[in-house]
Amino acid sequence: MTTAIENAASPASSGRSTHAWHHPTISPEHGVYVVLLVSFLTGAVAAQHWTPATTLALVCAFAGFQAEHPLVLQIKQRRSWKPRFLFWGGLYGGIALGLGGYLALQVPILLWLYLGAISTFLIDAIAVFYHQQRSVANELLTFAAVCLAAPLAYTATSGTLTASVLGLWILNTLFFGSAIFTVKLRKPKTESWVPGLLYHAIASFVVLVLWYSSWLGTITALAFGVALFKLGLILLGQEWYRNTRIQNVAVLETLSAFVFLAIAAFSLLPAQLLTPA
């Protein structure tokens, strides 16, 4: 899956295989690891306990993410078959499907989440085939798919899928989707502020609707303010943001993600943990 946070050029990220078929493929998209981890943890905290099923769901989500990378590289090099990409894509995919199937036997409603994730993978594969994987629409869809880790963690742990956890999924998607528009400000062809300001206005309205509909608690909804604060900082430091190294942008995105996690997790903790003894 593509990510809004650029990655330094490397054999793994350039799409060229320089290793033997038995050498594992590891996705270089570090930004997506953060999205996956933060989303999963918000779902786990919302479930308010961690079970063996939670651990299996985490492995399933990680394996599914790793499966996408070699298969996309194979699509990019579709004129020749690459045994390494096919082997590791199949292995990671098999682990994800096996664990996902086992969890679905316990909680059948998980099949709806799997359907969403698989559909997104197919759409992403088509986008890669036609060189449209960096489009805003495809990147938003990618973040929405990765953020399914939140309802996956919650549903695998609790056995239910509620409106509040769907609201949490949307909140995660909107928060991480904001990075698409801020990172694009670094590129001359997409440096206009208009799309980013419009996105954040619409996203804020959606969060407000989720709060008003009781799909999100007050403090949980306020966690989106981290994205607005980050946008404000970038507006104030436009020159620095456009010219600084991508590693500094990655640090800013990572720090904001963990502040978002801290606020969201605090709001989702059981009430008895927040009450003084």
Residue, then its C-alpha position, 0 to 999 in steps of 0.5 A: m500500500t502506498t503511504a503519504i510519508e515518502n521513503a528513502a530509495s532502497p532496493a526494497s522500495s525501488g521495486r528491484s529484487t537483489h536477494a535470493w528467493h528465500h530472503p524475506t521481504i520486509s515492507p519499507e513503508h515505515g509510516v504505515y507501521v505507525v498507522l497500523l500500530v496506533s489504529f490497532l492499539t486504539g481498538a484494543v484499548a476500546a475493548q478494555h482487555w487483551t486476550p489471545a485472540t487480540t494477539l492473533a489479530l495483531v499477527c494477522a494484521f501485520a502479516g496481511f500488511q507484509a503480504e501486500h508489499p511483495l505482491v505489489l512489487q510483482i505487479k510492477q515487474r509483471r513482465s517477468w515472474k519473481p519467485r521471491f515476491l510470489f513466495w513471500g507474498g504467498l507465505y504472508g498472505g497464507i498466515a493472514l488468511g489462516l489466522g483470519g479464518y480461525l478468528a472468523l470461526q469464533v467471531p463471524i462478523l469479522l468476515w465483513l472487515y476482511l471483505g473490506a480489506i481484500s476489496t481495498f487490496l484489489i483496488d490498490a493492485i489495479a491502481v498500481f497496474y495503471h500507475q495511479q497508486r499515488s492518487v489522493a483517492n487511492e491513498l485515502l482508501t489505503f489509510a482506511a484499510v490499514c485503520l481497519a486494524a482498530p475494529l479488528a482488534y476490538t471485534a476479535t477481543s470482544g466478539t462484537l462490532t459496535a457503532s462506537v468502534l466504527g466511529l473510532w475507525i473513521l476517526n483513525t482514518l481521518f486523522f492519518g488521512s490528513a498526512i496525505f495533504t500535508v506531505k503533498l505540500r512539499k511537492p511543487k505540483t501539489e503545494s496548494w493549501v486549498p485541498g488540505l484546508l478543505y479536507h481538514a474542514i470536512a474531516s472536522f465536520v465528520v468528527l463533529v457529526l460522529w460526536y453528536s451521534s454518540w459514535l465518539g466520546t467528547i475526549t476521543a473526538l477531541a483527539f482529532g485536534v492533534a491533526l489540526f494543531k499539526l496543520g497549524l504548525i506547518l502553516l506557521g513554518q511553511e518554508w521549513y516544512r517544504n525544505t526540511r529532510i523527509q526524516n524530520v517530516a516522518v518524526l513530526e508525523t510519528l510524534s503527532a500519531f502517538v500524541f493522538l494515541a495517548i489522548a484517544a487511549f486515555s478517553l477509552l480507558p475503563a472509568q474505574l482506572l481513572t477514578p482515584a482510589 
